């Protein structure tokens, strides 16, 4: 049951991050975004991935449960893209401020 709940959590986050990335891309501003929040989430996913690799029971059943780790990596990628967009949008904000 705990694995099912973990999968629901990962899928919920996984559905949210692409929407957030699209919003960041279209907004072209870093206003309202928190770098600290994005970094905490990013490192949280790294910790989650590391915990899977360190869990002997999970690794023993990896061939049957590889998809859980796949979604951790996919979510990490989405947060990484959002981090890159944060810095892009920060530069756009600076250019806009100079032009104004």
TORMI-287709 format. One record per residue: residue number from 1; x, y, z of N, C-alpha, C in turn. Coordinates in Angstrom, 3 decimals. Example, Ala and Ser with C-alpha at 12.3 -4.5 7.8 and 13.67 -1.06 7.14 Angstrom:
2
  lumdo       npx       npy       npz      capx      capy      capz       cpx       cpy       cpz
      1    13.190    -5.690     7.800    12.300    -4.500     7.800    13.200    -3.300     7.800
      2    12.850    -2.250     7.080    13.670    -1.060     7.140    12.900     0.030     7.870
//
This chain:
100
  lumdo       npx       npy       npz      capx      capy      capz       cpx       cpy       cpz
      1     0.819    -1.205     0.000     0.000     0.000     0.000     0.860     1.266     0.000
      2     1.994     1.234     0.720     2.844     2.424     0.765     3.418     2.739    -0.613
      3     3.700     1.696    -1.399     4.228     1.919    -2.749     3.180     2.582    -3.636
      4     1.932     2.179    -3.488     0.854     2.785    -4.277     0.711     4.260    -3.925
      5     0.774     4.582    -2.629     0.685     5.980    -2.204     1.874     6.791    -2.715
      6     3.056     6.187    -2.713     4.236     6.867    -3.241     4.072     7.147    -4.736
      7     3.555     6.181    -5.455     3.339     6.366    -6.892     2.318     7.470    -7.141
      8     1.257     7.513    -6.346     0.251     8.582    -6.483     0.898     9.944    -6.238
      9     1.744    10.038    -5.207     2.440    11.288    -4.915     3.339    11.702    -6.083
     10     4.120    10.774    -6.573     5.046    11.080    -7.672     4.276    11.467    -8.939
     11     3.197    10.766    -9.241     2.403    11.094   -10.426     1.715    12.454   -10.286
     12     1.251    12.769    -9.086     0.629    14.085    -8.857     1.641    15.197    -9.092
     13     2.826    15.043    -8.508     3.873    16.035    -8.737     4.265    16.050   -10.204
     14     4.336    14.852   -10.788     4.727    14.741   -12.195     3.762    15.443   -13.130
     15     2.500    15.472   -12.778     1.509    16.178   -13.601     1.615    17.681   -13.391
     16     2.021    18.094   -12.215     2.081    19.523   -11.891     3.296    20.218   -12.491
     17     4.446    19.563   -12.497     5.669    20.222   -12.938     5.657    20.651   -14.405
     18     5.183    19.838   -15.339     5.153    20.323   -16.727     4.281    21.581   -16.875
     19     3.171    21.628   -16.147     2.317    22.823   -16.193     3.060    24.036   -15.646
     20     3.829    23.827   -14.594     4.610    24.909   -14.005     5.708    25.380   -14.957
     21     6.328    24.441   -15.641     7.375    24.783   -16.615     6.782    25.607   -17.757
     22     5.640    25.206   -18.258     4.982    25.952   -19.336     4.641    27.364   -18.867
     23     4.127    27.476   -17.656     3.785    28.790   -17.097     5.032    29.667   -16.965
     24     6.133    29.095   -16.489     7.388    29.843   -16.355     7.898    30.298   -17.713
     25     7.789    29.431   -18.696     8.264    29.762   -20.042     7.455    30.917   -20.640
     26     6.156    30.845   -20.502     5.288    31.873   -21.077     5.337    33.182   -20.302
     27     5.515    33.124   -18.998     5.480    34.327   -18.162     6.649    35.259   -18.457
     28     7.800    34.708   -18.771     8.997    35.491   -19.076     9.359    36.457   -17.944
     29     9.061    36.069   -16.718     9.456    36.834   -15.540     9.688    35.871   -14.384
     30    10.602    36.245   -13.506    10.885    35.426   -12.326    10.081    35.908   -11.123
     31     9.299    36.963   -11.329     8.494    37.489   -10.224     7.506    36.429    -9.765
     32     7.425    36.263    -8.453     6.524    35.271    -7.887     7.135    33.886    -7.767
     33     8.354    33.708    -8.249     9.044    32.418    -8.141    10.053    32.502    -7.005
     34    10.275    31.381    -6.351    11.234    31.315    -5.258    12.363    30.361    -5.630
     35    13.572    30.918    -5.738    14.734    30.096    -6.040    14.970    29.082    -4.916
     36    14.803    29.520    -3.669    15.007    28.610    -2.532    14.037    27.431    -2.610
     37    12.783    27.698    -2.946    11.785    26.630    -3.061    12.180    25.638    -4.148
     38    12.554    26.148    -5.322    12.945    25.260    -6.421    14.155    24.418    -6.042
     39    15.124    25.027    -5.360    16.322    24.285    -4.951    15.981    23.211    -3.923
     40    15.105    23.530    -2.988    14.697    22.534    -1.994    13.994    21.346    -2.651
     41    13.120    21.628    -3.590    12.429    20.549    -4.299    13.433    19.720    -5.104
     42    14.349    20.389    -5.791    15.367    19.714    -6.595    16.182    18.759    -5.728
     43    16.682    19.259    -4.606    17.491    18.421    -3.730    16.644    17.359    -3.024
     44    15.372    17.636    -2.823    14.466    16.622    -2.279    14.330    15.432    -3.213
     45    14.220    15.714    -4.510    14.156    14.613    -5.486    15.473    13.843    -5.524
     46    16.591    14.552    -5.412    17.884    13.860    -5.369    17.935    12.931    -4.156
     47    17.454    13.415    -3.014    17.432    12.577    -1.805    16.508    11.373    -2.003
     48    15.367    11.581    -2.652    14.444    10.478    -2.920    15.061     9.437    -3.828
     49    15.781     9.892    -4.841    16.461     8.970    -5.759    17.546     8.202    -5.018
     50    18.329     8.920    -4.209    19.392     8.268    -3.438    18.810     7.227    -2.482
     51    17.663     7.548    -1.886    17.054     6.593    -0.950    16.633     5.315    -1.668
     52    16.192     5.443    -2.902    15.810     4.251    -3.669    17.041     3.379    -3.946
     53    18.148     4.024    -4.328    19.361     3.264    -4.614    19.926     2.601    -3.361
     54    19.684     3.199    -2.199    20.205     2.654    -0.941    19.267     1.631    -0.306
     55    18.046     1.514    -0.813    17.058     0.587    -0.267    17.267    -0.796    -0.888
     56    17.780    -1.715    -0.086    18.104    -3.050    -0.605    16.878    -3.785    -1.138
     57    15.748    -3.643    -0.447    14.527    -4.328    -0.896    14.077    -3.789    -2.252
     58    14.172    -2.465    -2.423    13.780    -1.870    -3.708    14.726    -2.336    -4.807
     59    16.013    -2.290    -4.538    16.992    -2.667    -5.558    16.879    -4.153    -5.914
     60    16.503    -4.986    -4.948    16.334    -6.414    -5.222    15.160    -6.645    -6.172
     61    14.163    -5.762    -6.106    12.983    -5.891    -6.967    12.996    -4.836    -8.075
     62    14.166    -4.305    -8.391    14.267    -3.202    -9.357    13.651    -3.539   -10.701
     63    13.826    -4.755   -11.180    13.294    -5.117   -12.499    11.770    -5.035   -12.540
     64    11.124    -5.141   -11.382     9.670    -5.038   -11.309     9.194    -3.628   -10.951
     65    10.077    -2.838   -10.342     9.664    -1.529    -9.823    10.493    -0.372   -10.375
     66    11.114    -0.546   -11.516    11.962     0.482   -12.102    11.206     1.770   -12.385
     67     9.909     1.669   -12.663     9.100     2.824   -13.062     9.005     3.888   -11.960
     68     9.101     3.482   -10.696     9.062     4.468    -9.607    10.265     5.395    -9.727
     69    11.431     4.823    -9.905    12.649     5.613   -10.062    12.601     6.445   -11.331
     70    12.015     5.926   -12.383    11.855     6.675   -13.632    11.105     7.983   -13.378
     71    10.013     7.915   -12.613     9.227     9.121   -12.356     9.957    10.096   -11.438
     72    10.779     9.583   -10.526    11.615    10.481    -9.727    12.555    11.270   -10.645
     73    13.198    10.570   -11.572    14.112    11.241   -12.503    13.362    12.208   -13.424
     74    12.196    11.819   -13.883    11.407    12.698   -14.739    11.026    13.983   -14.000
     75    10.594    13.853   -12.757    10.252    15.036   -11.969    11.481    15.885   -11.692
     76    12.608    15.257   -11.418    13.863    15.993   -11.218    14.207    16.791   -12.472
     77    14.023    16.191   -13.631    14.269    16.887   -14.893    13.356    18.102   -15.041
     78    12.086    17.945   -14.707    11.129    19.065   -14.808    11.513    20.210   -13.880
     79    11.910    19.892   -12.664    12.331    20.927   -11.723    13.620    21.581   -12.228
     80    14.514    20.781   -12.799    15.745    21.328   -13.375    15.454    22.297   -14.510
     81    14.509    21.957   -15.362    14.110    22.861   -16.452    13.517    24.140   -15.876
     82    12.705    24.016   -14.831    12.118    25.200   -14.206    13.198    26.076   -13.576
     83    14.246    25.457   -13.030    15.372    26.228   -12.493    16.073    27.021   -13.600
     84    16.307    26.369   -14.724    16.934    27.050   -15.862    16.054    28.211   -16.324
     85    14.753    27.989   -16.401    13.823    29.051   -16.804    13.801    30.184   -15.784
     86    13.972    29.863   -14.504    14.035    30.902   -13.478    15.175    31.880   -13.797
     87    16.362    31.336   -14.099    17.503    32.200   -14.390    17.335    32.927   -15.718
     88    16.735    32.267   -16.700    16.426    32.960   -17.959    15.493    34.128   -17.698
     89    14.445    33.873   -16.925    13.462    34.921   -16.641    14.056    36.039   -15.792
     90    15.008    35.707   -14.918    15.700    36.730   -14.138    16.457    37.681   -15.072
     91    17.110    37.119   -16.083    17.823    37.949   -17.071    16.841    38.812   -17.853
     92    15.712    38.266   -18.222    14.696    39.047   -18.934    14.207    40.177   -18.033
     93    14.018    39.905   -16.751    13.599    40.952   -15.807    14.626    42.075   -15.732
     94    15.914    41.722   -15.728    16.981    42.745   -15.677    16.984    43.587   -16.940
     95    16.831    42.945   -18.102    16.792    43.676   -19.375    15.597    44.632   -19.408
     96    14.465    44.167   -18.947    13.257    44.991   -18.933    13.441    46.187   -18.010
     97    14.104    45.978   -16.868    14.326    47.074   -15.916    15.289    48.110   -16.503
     98    16.288    47.669   -17.249    17.252    48.591   -17.856    16.576    49.409   -18.965
     99    15.727    48.763   -19.728    15.033    49.442   -20.821    14.010    50.435   -20.321
    100    13.477    50.221   -19.133    12.422    51.108   -18.598    12.966    52.390   -18.017
//
